[in-house]
Structure formats: C-alpha cells, structure tokens
C-alpha cells in the first residue's frame, strides 16, 4: 500500500466501521465475496484476507468457514489495532502485500476486497499471494475493475492507472502463476453497470 494511503487508513481506523459505506457498499461486497469463495473452496483449512482493514470480512468469514484458521494482513497498523479491538477471530498481522510474512503454500483460500487499487506494486503483491497459496488453492480478488465507461469517469481524478481492467488483471494473475476464471459482478451501480467485480483465480 502506498505510504499516503497507509497514513489515511491509520487516521480513519477508529471511525471506519461507523461510515455509511459499510451498509451500502462493504457489507454487500463482503457477502458476495464469501458466497463466491464458498463455491470455490467449500471447506478451506487456512484463509488469508489481504487488506483486511478492521476485520469486517473476517468476522463474516468466521461464520461461513467455522473450522478454518483465519488470518488477516493489512499495511495500516491502525486498521490492525481496530480489528483486534473489535474482537476479530483471526491472527492479525501488519505487513504490506508485497512482503507477506507467511510460508510458501500456507493458505488454501486468499481473499482481497477493494484493496487491490491501493497496492504499491500490484504485480509483486499477486506474486506473493501466489507464493503463499497452496497448489489447488483459490484467490478471490475483488476490486473496482474499471471497464471503459468507468475509466473515463476516473480520468479527471487521475485514479484510472491503479484501477485495472478485468483483462489486465487477468494477465497480471497469469504472470503471477495463477489461472484466472471468469469475472463475476459483485456490486452494480447506475443503470445496472458493474462497479465492483471479482476476478477469481486458482493455483495449479
């Protein structure tokens, strides 16, 4: 995660879950992510949430995967502290995705929701996920994968460079040794157009 983003999330952490975005945005995104994840990996043993924030997805995952060992990682120490204070039932670690402090093949399911566009080095982050993912394991990568109409909207804010298209994300996943599956719409915006999507992938 870029330094300026880390600082912003550190400051936001104490009030993050009080934001109106939780019910309208993050809760439906998390629920859709877990539905897809449970189809890809019905009984995972070890689950990693990359960019776990205050632990909301992990708390939902505990109900969905009651027998799994849950781990969350986030580059913002404030987010990790808030996740611990919120009673998140997981091992929580402060680290960037580009340098995951885990063993090779440690996880059979990796989740990441609306974090990808914050990563400092997206390709290296995906390579690290590929390293810690066990053979046969699954990644559910969820982000604002900007199709042509959305990239035009992002141009004035100069944000389009980090919001990859689904096709570019798939190429990056293949470069990390992962096999992307078809894209799934997670959350729709105006006129029913997809805003948040999942690009799932497996490790051969």
ChimeraX attribute file (.defattr): number of C-alpha atoms within 10 A of each C-alpha:
attribute: neighborCount
match mode: 1-to-1
recipient: residues
	/A:1	23
	/A:2	13
	/A:3	13
	/A:4	10
	/A:5	15
	/A:6	19
	/A:7	15
	/A:8	12
	/A:9	18
	/A:10	20
	/A:11	14
	/A:12	14
	/A:13	20
	/A:14	16
	/A:15	10
	/A:16	17
	/A:17	18
	/A:18	10
	/A:19	10
	/A:20	10
	/A:21	11
	/A:22	15
	/A:23	12
	/A:24	10
	/A:25	12
	/A:26	18
	/A:27	15
	/A:28	14
	/A:29	23
	/A:30	23
	/A:31	16
	/A:32	18
	/A:33	24
	/A:34	21
	/A:35	12
	/A:36	17
	/A:37	22
	/A:38	15
	/A:39	9
	/A:40	18
	/A:41	18
	/A:42	13
	/A:43	16
	/A:44	21
	/A:45	16
	/A:46	18
	/A:47	26
	/A:48	26
	/A:49	24
	/A:50	26
	/A:51	27
	/A:52	27
	/A:53	29
	/A:54	28
	/A:55	29
	/A:56	17
	/A:57	23
	/A:58	26
	/A:59	17
	/A:60	17
	/A:61	23
	/A:62	17
	/A:63	10
	/A:64	17
	/A:65	20
	/A:66	13
	/A:67	12
	/A:68	17
	/A:69	16
	/A:70	24
	/A:71	21
	/A:72	28
	/A:73	25
	/A:74	25
	/A:75	27
	/A:76	26
	/A:77	19
	/A:78	22
	/A:79	27
	/A:80	26
	/A:81	19
	/A:82	20
	/A:83	24
	/A:84	16
	/A:85	12
	/A:86	14
	/A:87	11
	/A:88	22
	/A:89	18
	/A:90	22
	/A:91	12
	/A:92	23
	/A:93	19
	/A:94	19
	/A:95	19
	/A:96	21
	/A:97	25
	/A:98	19
	/A:99	13
	/A:100	19
	/A:101	14
	/A:102	13
	/A:103	11
	/A:104	14
	/A:105	16
	/A:106	17
	/A:107	26
	/A:108	22
	/A:109	29
	/A:110	27
	/A:111	24
	/A:112	21
	/A:113	24
	/A:114	20
	/A:115	18
	/A:116	25
	/A:117	20
	/A:118	17
	/A:119	21
	/A:120	17
	/A:121	16
	/A:122	20
	/A:123	17
	/A:124	17
	/A:125	21
	/A:126	24
	/A:127	21
	/A:128	19
	/A:129	30
	/A:130	26
	/A:131	21
	/A:132	21
	/A:133	27
	/A:134	21
	/A:135	16
	/A:136	12
	/A:137	22
	/A:138	27
	/A:139	31
	/A:140	23
	/A:141	24
	/A:142	25
	/A:143	22
	/A:144	23
	/A:145	28
	/A:146	23
	/A:147	16
	/A:148	9
	/A:149	9
	/A:150	17
	/A:151	18
	/A:152	12
	/A:153	13
	/A:154	14
	/A:155	11
	/A:156	9
	/A:157	8
	/A:158	10
	/A:159	12
	/A:160	18
	/A:161	12
	/A:162	17
	/A:163	20
	/A:164	20
	/A:165	17
	/A:166	19
	/A:167	15
	/A:168	12
	/A:169	20
	/A:170	21
	/A:171	14
	/A:172	19
	/A:173	26
	/A:174	17
	/A:175	15
	/A:176	19
	/A:177	17
	/A:178	26
	/A:179	17
	/A:180	22
	/A:181	13
	/A:182	10
	/A:183	17
	/A:184	16
	/A:185	16
	/A:186	21
	/A:187	18
	/A:188	12
	/A:189	9
	/A:190	7
	/A:191	6
	/A:192	8
	/A:193	13
	/A:194	18
	/A:195	17
	/A:196	20
	/A:197	24
	/A:198	27
	/A:199	22
	/A:200	25
	/A:201	24
	/A:202	24
	/A:203	22
	/A:204	11
